[in-house]
Structure formats: C-alpha cells, structure tokens
Amino acid sequence: MPIYEYHCKSCEKNFESLVLKRDEVPGCPFCNGEKVQRLMSACGFISKGTGAGGETTVTSSAGASGCGGCSASSCAGCGV
C-alpha cells in the first residue's frame, strides 16, 4: 500500500495519501476538491547502524545532501 503525493487543482495545495486500490483517487483533505493530480515523488530510505567507535550512524538514500529537502550535510543535523 503506497503513499502517493497529490496536487489539488482547486486549492493549489499538495498532500499525501495512502492508496489502498490502484485506481483509487483521493479527495483533497484541505478543500474536499476532487480535481487532484498524482505527483512524481522521490523515494528515500533511512538506515541506522553502529559506527566503528560504537556511535549511531544514519545513512539516507533520499539525496546526496542528507534527507530529501533537508540542507544539512548529514541526517544528524535533521534530528532523524
């Protein structure tokens, strides 16, 4: 059951929705509009592990510089 990102053409807001059926199109949670468009979204995964010195390490595949839209150089700066 994937979570998709949508854009409402009525109120111009973006939102996420859990989709249970492949052809299901959710309504906008902000304005209850039915004119929504599914957006392309980046997929990212975060894995946690233990470094050589016993410290917790966090690795993100969402982008080269930390998490998705985050500008930090590591996830530690994001508080993940």
QUIJOVEN-V13250 format. One record per residue. N is the residue number from 1. RES is the residue in one letter. SS is DSSP state (a for helix, b for strand, c for the rest). NEAR is the number of other C-alpha atoms within 12 Angstrom. Layout:
# QUIJOVEN-V13250
n=N res=RES ss=SS near=NEAR
n=N res=RES ss=SS near=NEAR
This chain:
# QUIJOVEN-V13250
n=1 res=M ss=c near=10
n=2 res=P ss=c near=14
n=3 res=I ss=b near=22
n=4 res=Y ss=b near=26
n=5 res=E ss=b near=24
n=6 res=Y ss=b near=30
n=7 res=H ss=b near=29
n=8 res=C ss=b near=26
n=9 res=K ss=c near=21
n=10 res=S ss=c near=18
n=11 res=C ss=c near=19
n=12 res=E ss=c near=17
n=13 res=K ss=c near=22
n=14 res=N ss=b near=24
n=15 res=F ss=b near=26
n=16 res=E ss=b near=25
n=17 res=S ss=b near=24
n=18 res=L ss=b near=17
n=19 res=V ss=c near=18
n=20 res=L ss=c near=13
n=21 res=K ss=c near=13
n=22 res=R ss=c near=12
n=23 res=D ss=c near=8
n=24 res=E ss=c near=18
n=25 res=V ss=c near=24
n=26 res=P ss=c near=29
n=27 res=G ss=c near=27
n=28 res=C ss=c near=26
n=29 res=P ss=c near=21
n=30 res=F ss=c near=20
n=31 res=C ss=c near=19
n=32 res=N ss=c near=16
n=33 res=G ss=c near=20
n=34 res=E ss=c near=20
n=35 res=K ss=c near=20
n=36 res=V ss=b near=29
n=37 res=Q ss=b near=25
n=38 res=R ss=b near=25
n=39 res=L ss=c near=18
n=40 res=M ss=c near=13
n=41 res=S ss=c near=18
n=42 res=A ss=c near=15
n=43 res=C ss=c near=17
n=44 res=G ss=c near=16
n=45 res=F ss=c near=17
n=46 res=I ss=b near=20
n=47 res=S ss=b near=16
n=48 res=K ss=b near=16
n=49 res=G ss=b near=14
n=50 res=T ss=b near=12
n=51 res=G ss=c near=11
n=52 res=A ss=c near=8
n=53 res=G ss=c near=8
n=54 res=G ss=c near=8
n=55 res=E ss=c near=11
n=56 res=T ss=b near=15
n=57 res=T ss=b near=18
n=58 res=V ss=b near=23
n=59 res=T ss=b near=24
n=60 res=S ss=b near=27
n=61 res=S ss=c near=19
n=62 res=A ss=c near=21
n=63 res=G ss=c near=21
n=64 res=A ss=c near=17
n=65 res=S ss=c near=19
n=66 res=G ss=c near=25
n=67 res=C ss=c near=28
n=68 res=G ss=c near=22
n=69 res=G ss=c near=18
n=70 res=C ss=c near=19
n=71 res=S ss=c near=16
n=72 res=A ss=c near=18
n=73 res=S ss=c near=18
n=74 res=S ss=c near=23
n=75 res=C ss=a near=28
n=76 res=A ss=a near=21
n=77 res=G ss=a near=14
n=78 res=C ss=c near=17
n=79 res=G ss=c near=11
n=80 res=V ss=c near=19
